[in-house]
Amino acid sequence: MIYQLFKKKPGLFLLAVLPLLCSSIIMPETDFLKDSKVTPGKLEFFRDSVRFEVAGSIPIQSALSPRNPRISVLLKSSENSMLFEDIELEKNVGDYSYKKAFVLAYEPWMEGAFLEAQFFQGKKSQTQPYQKKILARGVIATPLMAKVGKVNPDEPIPQVGLFIPTGMMDADLSRSKEFLIRFDVGSSTVKLNNSNTQAIADLKAFLTENPAVLSFKITGIQSPENGEGKSSKLGMDRAEAVTRLLKDSNIVIRDSVSELTARWNDWFDFRLLLREYEKTSTQRKDQYYAVLLDGADYQSQSLGLRKIPGFSQVARDLFPSLRAAKIEVVAKPLTGLNQAQTALLQQALSENNANTGLDLADWAIAGEAAPRLEDKAKIYSKMTELFRSVIPYNNLAVVKMRQAQRTLDQNAKDKLWKEANELLYQAAKIDTDPHILHNQGQILVLQGKTWDAYKKLSDASVLTRNKDFLMYNESLRGALDIMRGDYKLATLRFDYPYTEPKDFFNKGLAYFLSGDFANASLSFEESVMAGRNYGYGFYGLAMIAAQSGQQEVALVQLEKAIHASELIYQKALVDPIFEEIRSSDEFFQIFRPSVSNNEN
């Protein structure tokens, strides 16, 4: 029948079967966004903005050429979105090409956003894209992790502001110092040689000047030599021997501030010494750091180090300092009034009397020694009535700043900052002082006015050479350098003997962002050792491992980090630094216990 239809009416036959023939042909689907890409491949925060370039081409293939092609870019998160104007297309012989640079003022919601290219064709009024392609997920905002005094939920409240202490224009900061007691190879017997005798004498002098001990840590260390044994017993024996030595030397430390520990099969102390070692080149040090940061076990690293030319000389120079016990002390001077002066102070605070019998120094000592912010506020407030001095105005401002840290009510916080600024303004009218400028800068930082804050902090550093003040001021200035994108400069700000985990973390962040992973790793480790419950040090180590392709090490460190803070937990889930390991089952496995706890 079909044959007869074809012979009699071939035109009708073709008309009947043409739709069937066409439907059997597989029409190729063109990927119009195949060449679309973003540079850099991961979006990054840099100096208050996110900068990137989107480029690509749209193929022209005769009958399959798109009609009225358009390319648009969308940045979207669960909280917000930003749709940009269509990118201008340039028509070429075989395609349409496009390229456009974007500079976006950074907003917090962008960190968890994705960047999407959208292709339209057909009617110009078309609102639904024909094709979509995700170009990048999230924004790397590592510089914004710098600690500048902001309060975060479930984390310790950061201390802000600098008091002017009694009798001098220095910051009331604690001092830290290390003392080394050396031992013979394989021995835990203390010999009172010149080196050890001098160490004990220096320790006594330090404690005399700074009797208020905040922490006292003795760490027994073993050198990586065969004669040092094959267990951690020697290190702990050394720590205990030093404890007995201190007791025999009449150095008594409260149990509440003391800690006894040991390190064995650990290259951390060797790396500390290597950083200051001057008998080898920077290039050779980089070889050592490459081994020490490769994530391998202790024995593998030992073999790797011994293959480096010149290691035997380095070992001869540094290993003797590892046959030791390290004493790390954080302490500060005592301040306070005697009993008679305390009675006069209480009388002055309760009575409206200008003749108190106490001078400015007495009042300043009382304010400094007062344990509670409320008590300090009463004393400094009364001082503003009795004395024309920058001390009460500045110190009362610091009290207001620290009270602001303890409230979650933003209106109350703003009110306290305003009161603090007014007091600092009054202080500045009396005299120029670096503490005033620092505190003004700190408030500006907390208000998000980082550029204005940086100017204040810079002016403060010019006014004094006091190392204690500069250590505190430059640490905040260095944190702002990180946020401003001046990473190399930031590393120079942290050349001080810090004790706080946040300062070590900021130091590590500066090195990490400047590409110096060896020093970054060491600083993050120091942050961990200064406060094991401070998760940012672990997070820093996880970032280094991820960047170095050490997935297992990154997961181990990340697991420790996310259990320390809800903020770290949330950041780890979206941080593009971990994008390569986020698709693994192991990545989400470390979050599951936290998810269960949150649900409970």
Helices and strands as residue ranges (DSSP letters): H 2-8, H 10-24, E 37-39, E 43-46, E 49-59, G 62-64, E 70-76, E 81-83, E 90-91, E 95-105, G 108-112, E 114-120, E 131-137, E 139-140, G 142-145, E 175-182, H 194-209, E 212-221, G 226-228, H 233-248, G 255-257, E 258-263, H 268-276, H 282-292, H 298-306, H 311-318, G 319-322, E 324-332, H 339-350, H 360-369, H 373-386, H 390-405, H 410-430, H 434-446, H 450-462, H 467-484, H 487-493, H 501-513, H 517-530, H 536-547, H 551-562, H 566-574, G 576-578, H 579-582, H 585-589, H 592-599
